[in-house]
Amino acid sequence: MTSSTRDIRPIYLDYMASTPIDGVVQQAMMPFLTTPLGWGNASAHHYYGQQLTTAVLQAAQDVATYINVQPNEIIWTSGATEAINLALKGAAYYYRRQGRHVIATTMEHPAVLATLEALSLHGFTVSLVPPTAEGLLDLDALASYIRKDTILISVTHVNSEIGTIQDIVQVGRLAKQHGLLLHVDAAQSPGKVAIDCAAASIDLLSLSAHKVYGPVGIGALYVRRQPKVQLIPQIHGGDQQGGVRSGSLPVASIVGMGAAFRVAHAQLADDRRRIADLNTKLRTQLSVLPGIVWHGATKQRVPHNLNFSIIGIDRNELLKTLPDIAVSTASACRGGLTKPSHVLQAIGVDDRLAENALRISIGRYTTAADVEQVGVALCTAIARLQRRSRHV
């Protein structure tokens, strides 16, 4: 890649949609892509299979260390979406004799909401708890939805659109008081916040690699073993992973996910401190804009995320003038839909503002120069559009 090629690429500020693969992760994966190790099957009993099994176990240990669980509680999946489906459907179908009521929030990721909608078509009742105006879950409100037939609560830890952090320790405590399972969607958490499944009494936790500088197409589900959580498998085949999730393991991707979690664990404090500084710098630059409306909690949020609207500014018109900046207009998993964000609607943002919201997400490779350039470009473009609108 030449410097001229790099110079014409937009500044990437969409890290909550997907992250670049870290160089350490690439190096860890290469032997399983370019050497005879890549020919083997982790289920085989010969030399190659044994080497691959060892690599998979090490990756499981790396992921388990980050979330404070045992490596034999990690189930590999094709990503967080599959992990969510396995957790919610698998648990709901297994425990349906105890009840058919599931609770989540109105601001969950589409993978959670769509899975719950599928369950509702098969005899389950789903209750969605609205958040506060800051995008936080009120525990008293959550408790009021619990019924005798409730079996499961599902909550997102870090929201992908507005960056708010839910208090999963308190949610876990509430779930255990009522004898309920707790599933946490933690796709956005690694590399941004610490996770302790034991302290939070989490039973099921879904993870993704490509949100934490690992490869796309690999994820994991933590399934508690003590006391054991049972799941009905959603994929059947060769009985891999104890029959919970069949299919030959993609070892290179698994190794990459393990390495990504190992790096994230080691760099968590430093990355968060540096990104918080960049967030403050950019937020200060943008706060001078008239009509800016910030979305999400002020304090209980990750520093990687800024979500805002400018009153009277059409974001599509704005982005047309900013080809050198790559930011998000909505969650990347909304399938290209242009309707207002359901997350912003859930916290009471009116449709006009929600339709014109921008999400900027800062990451490991964002520089101070990037933030300065983006801040100046945004302020200049918005001021120009505001002047134009006053003269129309």
Residue pairs with C-beta under 8 A, 6 or more apart in sequence:
10 323
10 324
10 325
10 326
11 324
11 325
11 326
11 370
11 373
11 374
12 20
12 326
12 363
12 365
12 366
13 325
13 326
13 327
13 360
13 361
13 362
13 366
13 370
13 374
14 326
14 327
14 328
14 332
14 359
14 361
15 304
15 361
15 362
15 363
15 364
15 366
16 160
16 161
16 163
16 188
16 211
16 304
16 305
16 328
16 359
16 361
17 328
17 331
17 332
17 361
18 210
18 211
18 216
18 332
19 210
19 211
19 212
19 213
19 214
19 363
19 364
20 213
20 363
20 365
21 213
21 214
21 215
21 256
21 260
22 213
22 214
22 259
22 260
22 263
22 364
24 259
24 263
25 213
25 214
25 215
25 256
25 259
25 260
25 263
26 256
28 255
28 256
28 258
28 259
29 215
29 252
29 253
29 255
29 256
29 259
31 37
31 38
32 38
32 52
32 55
32 251
32 252
32 255
33 252
36 48
37 48
37 51
37 52
37 55
37 251
38 251
38 252
39 48
40 46
40 48
40 49
40 51
40 52
40 251
41 48
41 49
41 52
41 248
42 49
42 52
42 53
42 56
42 248
42 249
42 251
43 49
43 238
43 240
43 248
43 249
44 52
52 249
52 251
55 251
55 254
55 255
56 76
56 249
56 251
56 254
56 255
57 71
58 255
58 258
59 254
59 255
59 257
59 258
59 259
60 71
60 72
60 74
60 258
61 71
61 258
62 258
62 259
62 261
62 262
62 265
63 71
63 74
63 207
63 220
63 257
63 258
63 261
64 70
64 71
64 73
64 74
64 222
65 261
65 262
65 265
66 190
66 195
66 261
66 262
66 264
66 265
67 186
67 190
67 195
67 196
67 197
67 205
67 207
67 222
68 195
68 196
68 197
68 198
68 199
69 197
69 198
69 222
69 224
70 225
72 225
73 222
73 223
73 224
73 225
74 220
74 221
74 222
75 83
75 86
75 220
75 221
75 222
75 223
75 241
75 244
75 245
76 218
76 219
76 220
76 241
76 245
76 249
76 250
76 254
77 83
77 86
77 206
77 218
77 219
77 220
77 221
77 245
78 217
78 218
78 219
79 208
79 209
79 210
79 216
79 217
79 218
79 219
80 111
80 185
80 187
80 206
80 207
80 208
80 211
80 219
81 111
81 219
81 333
82 219
82 234
83 206
83 207
83 208
83 219
83 220
83 221
84 109
84 111
84 112
84 115
84 183
84 185
84 206
85 111
85 115
85 234
86 221
86 231
86 233
86 234
86 235
86 244
86 245
87 154
87 183
87 204
87 206
87 221
87 223
87 231
88 102
88 112
88 115
88 116
88 119
88 152
88 154
88 183
89 115
89 118
89 119
89 232
89 234
90 231
90 232
90 233
90 234
90 244
91 151
91 152
91 181
91 183
91 203
91 204
91 229
91 230
91 231
92 100
92 102
92 119
92 124
92 151
92 152
93 232
94 230
94 231
94 232
95 151
95 152
95 181
95 230
96 123
96 124
96 151
98 149
98 151
99 147
99 148
99 149
99 150
99 151
100 123
100 124
100 125
100 149
100 151
101 124
101 125
101 126
101 127
101 147
101 149
101 150
101 151
102 116
102 119
102 124
102 125
102 126
102 127
102 150
102 151
102 152
102 153
102 154
103 126
103 127
103 128
103 129
103 142
103 145
103 146
103 150
103 152
103 153
103 154
104 112
104 113
104 116
104 126
104 127
104 128
104 129
104 153
104 154
104 155
105 128
105 129
105 130
105 131
105 137
105 155
105 156
105 346
106 128
106 129
106 130
106 131
106 342
106 346
107 131
107 135
107 156
107 159
107 161
107 342
107 343
107 346
107 347
108 116
108 128
108 154
108 155
108 156
108 185
109 156
109 160
109 185
109 187
109 331
109 333
110 331
110 333
110 334
110 335
111 185
111 333
112 154
112 156
112 185
113 342
116 124
116 126
116 154
117 126
119 126
120 126
125 149
127 145
129 137
129 138
129 141
129 142
129 145
130 141
130 346
131 137
131 138
131 346
131 347
132 138
132 347
133 347
133 348
134 164
134 296
134 297
134 298
134 300
134 347
135 159
135 162
135 164
135 295
135 296
135 297
135 343
135 346
135 347
136 164
136 166
136 167
136 297
136 300
137 155
137 166
137 167
137 171
139 167
139 170
139 171
139 174
142 153
142 171
142 174
143 174
146 178
146 180
150 178
150 180
151 180
151 181
152 180
152 181
152 182
152 183
153 171
153 174
153 175
153 180
153 181
153 182
153 183
154 182
154 183
154 184
154 185
155 166
155 168
155 171
155 182
155 183
155 184
155 185
156 166
156 184
156 185
156 186
156 188
157 165
157 166
157 168
157 184
157 185
157 186
157 188
157 189
157 193
157 195
158 164
158 165
158 166
158 186
158 188
158 189
158 192
158 193
158 302
159 166
159 188
159 296
159 343
160 187
160 188
160 331
160 333
161 307
161 330
161 331
161 341
161 343
161 344
161 359
162 295
162 296
162 297
162 301
162 305
162 307
162 343
162 344
162 347
162 359
163 296
163 301
163 302
163 304
163 305
163 306
163 307
163 361
164 296
164 297
164 300
164 301
165 193
165 297
165 300
165 301
165 302
167 300
168 182
168 184
168 200
168 202
169 199
169 200
169 201
171 182
171 200
172 182
172 200
172 201
172 202
173 201
175 181
175 182
175 201
176 182
176 201
181 203
181 204
181 229
182 200
182 201
182 202
182 203
182 204
183 202
183 203
183 204
183 205
183 206
184 200
184 202
184 204
184 205
184 206
185 206
186 195
186 205
186 206
186 207
187 206
187 207
187 208
187 211
187 219
188 211
188 302
189 195
190 207
190 211
190 212
190 260
190 261
190 264
191 211
191 212
191 213
191 264
191 267
191 268
191 271
191 364
192 272
192 302
192 304
193 272
193 302
194 268
195 205
197 205
197 222
197 224
202 222
202 224
203 223
203 224
203 229
204 221
204 222
204 223
204 224
204 229
205 221
205 222
206 219
206 220
206 221
206 222
207 219
207 220
207 221
207 222
208 219
209 215
209 216
209 217
209 218
209 219
209 253
209 256
209 257
209 260
210 216
210 217
210 218
212 260
212 261
212 264
213 260
213 263
213 264
213 364
214 253
214 256
214 257
214 259
214 260
214 261
215 252
215 253
215 256
215 257
217 250
217 253
218 250
218 253
218 254
218 256
218 257
219 257
220 257
221 245
223 229
223 231
223 244
231 244
233 243
233 244
233 245
233 246
234 245
235 245
235 246
235 247
236 246
237 246
237 247
238 246
238 247
238 248
239 246
240 246
240 247
240 248
240 249
241 249
264 271
267 364
271 364
272 303
275 303
275 304
275 362
275 363
275 364
275 366
276 303
278 303
278 362
278 366
278 368
278 371
279 303
279 304
279 306
279 362
280 303
281 368
281 371
281 372
281 375
282 306
282 360
282 362
282 371
282 374
282 375
283 306
285 371
285 372
285 375
285 376
285 378
285 379
286 292
286 306
286 308
286 375
286 378
286 379
288 379
289 310
289 379
289 382
289 383
290 386
291 310
291 311
291 312
291 313
291 386
292 308
292 309
292 310
292 311
293 308
293 309
293 310
293 311
293 349
293 353
294 306
294 307
294 308
295 307
295 308
295 309
295 344
295 347
295 349
295 357
296 305
296 307
296 347
303 362
304 361
304 362
304 363
305 359
305 360
305 361
305 362
306 359
306 360
306 361
306 362
307 344
307 357
307 358
307 359
307 360
308 357
308 358
309 315
309 349
309 353
309 354
309 356
309 357
309 358
310 318
310 356
310 382
310 386
311 353
312 386
312 389
313 356
313 382
313 385
313 386
313 389
314 356
314 385
315 329
315 355
315 356
315 357
315 358
316 329
317 385
318 358
318 381
318 382
318 385
319 325
319 327
319 329
321 381
321 384
321 385
322 377
322 378
322 381
324 377
325 374
325 377
325 378
327 358
327 359
327 360
327 361
328 358
328 359
328 360
328 361
329 357
329 358
329 359
330 337
330 341
330 357
330 359
331 341
331 343
334 341
338 355
339 355
340 349
340 351
340 354
340 355
341 349
341 354
341 357
344 353
344 354
344 357
345 351
345 354
349 357
360 374
362 371
